[in-house]
């Protein structure tokens, strides 16, 4: 991986619970931005929803691979974090440290609509 390929600015957000409760007695789940970094964003797999003709084929869900330099970032976990690139929000499915050096982190996620 070449650092020059990291051309997309992304934001890392996290969900957190407050000590206050809502009218149902549930703890409120809020979100806050924890970091910004540059990343490489690649489309990986698309699930198709087919109609009766090939022209009716619609991509329903696309899995994205987002690669970041892992150093100096907070831990990134599914269900705890999500990513934003501009107005697009990505929910994290899983993460992989492929070279096991703690340098590059691959984040597999899908667009939240």
Phi, psi and omega in degrees: 000137179256132181300336178292343178281349180277082187248001179254124177277123180239159175246140176255123181244156176227150172271143174213154180258141177265171178276345178280153180242158177271188183294343177267359181085009179271146174291139181284135178256112181248174179226150178213149178280131182251336182196161171231144178202173175259148186214165171255125181247125180231139173280134184249296188224138175241132174272133184258142173245103188267141174265202182282341180231157177302330180291340180271002183290130181234137175281122184269315183217129179243127175273134180247147172248120180246121182253130180228161169279123191280337183295144178066020175248152174290165178298142182243116185229145173299150180069344176258328185235161167215164184242152175228137173230103187065235179266002182266132180248133181244126173270133185278129175269310177195164179233151180221130170264089191295321182266359177055034177249352182078016181264303182256134175238127176259126182247117178262127186210175177227154181288131179268120182252000000 
